[in-house]
């Protein structure tokens, strides 16, 4: 079963262009992108990697990260 999460994101413009993207509820999620499309693709990849890291380490997800129904 596929689980969806609602994750708040913070986009910070970079002087050289593009954005750095982080999440206040999931510190392991860090990525970047130049366009909205690239950002969304990179966020999906970074979120998957962060969730896999939690699973591999046997750590519970942050309480503020809840599955979206």
MOZI-V918311 format. One record per residue. N is the residue number from 1. RES is the residue in three letters. PHI is phi in whole degrees, -180 to 180 (NA if undefined). OMEGA is omega as a letter, one per 20 degrees, with the letter a starting at -180 (* if undefined). D_LAST is the distance of its C-alpha to the last C-alpha in Angstrom with 1 decimal. Layout:
((N RES PHI OMEGA D_LAST) (N RES PHI OMEGA D_LAST))
This chain:
((1 UNK NA a 12.2) (2 UNK -84 r 10.7) (3 UNK -110 r 8.3) (4 UNK -109 r 7.4) (5 UNK -122 r 8.5) (6 UNK -95 a 9.5) (7 UNK -122 r 13.1) (8 UNK -69 a 16.0) (9 UNK -123 r 19.0) (10 UNK -119 r 22.7) (11 UNK -105 r 25.0) (12 UNK -115 r 28.7) (13 UNK -64 r 31.3) (14 UNK -104 a 33.9) (15 UNK -57 a 37.6) (16 UNK -85 a 38.1) (17 UNK 109 a 35.2) (18 UNK 80 a 31.6) (19 UNK -137 r 29.0) (20 UNK -98 a 27.9) (21 UNK -120 r 24.2) (22 UNK -134 r 23.0) (23 UNK -133 r 20.1) (24 UNK -68 a 21.0) (25 UNK -98 a 18.3) (26 UNK -139 a 19.0) (27 UNK -58 a 22.8) (28 UNK -73 a 23.1) (29 UNK -85 r 21.4) (30 UNK -140 r 24.5) (31 UNK -155 r 25.3) (32 UNK -152 r 27.2) (33 UNK -177 a 27.7) (34 UNK -100 a 30.0) (35 UNK -125 r 27.9) (36 UNK -55 a 24.4) (37 UNK -65 r 23.9) (38 UNK -66 r 25.4) (39 UNK -60 a 23.4) (40 UNK -63 r 20.0) (41 UNK -63 a 21.4) (42 UNK -67 r 22.7) (43 UNK -65 r 19.6) (44 UNK -58 r 17.7) (45 UNK -65 a 20.7) (46 UNK -67 r 21.1) (47 UNK -65 r 17.5) (48 UNK -60 r 17.9) (49 UNK -64 r 21.3) (50 UNK -64 r 20.3) (51 UNK -64 r 17.6) (52 UNK -65 r 20.4) (53 UNK -63 r 22.8) (54 UNK -58 a 21.0) (55 UNK -63 a 20.7) (56 UNK -62 a 24.3) (57 UNK -87 a 25.5) (58 UNK 70 a 23.7) (59 UNK -91 r 22.3) (60 UNK -73 r 19.2) (61 UNK -68 r 16.7) (62 UNK -55 a 17.4) (63 UNK -60 a 15.9) (64 UNK -77 r 15.0) (65 UNK -99 a 12.6) (66 UNK -116 r 9.3) (67 UNK -62 r 6.4) (68 UNK -95 a 3.8) (69 UNK -97 * 0.0))
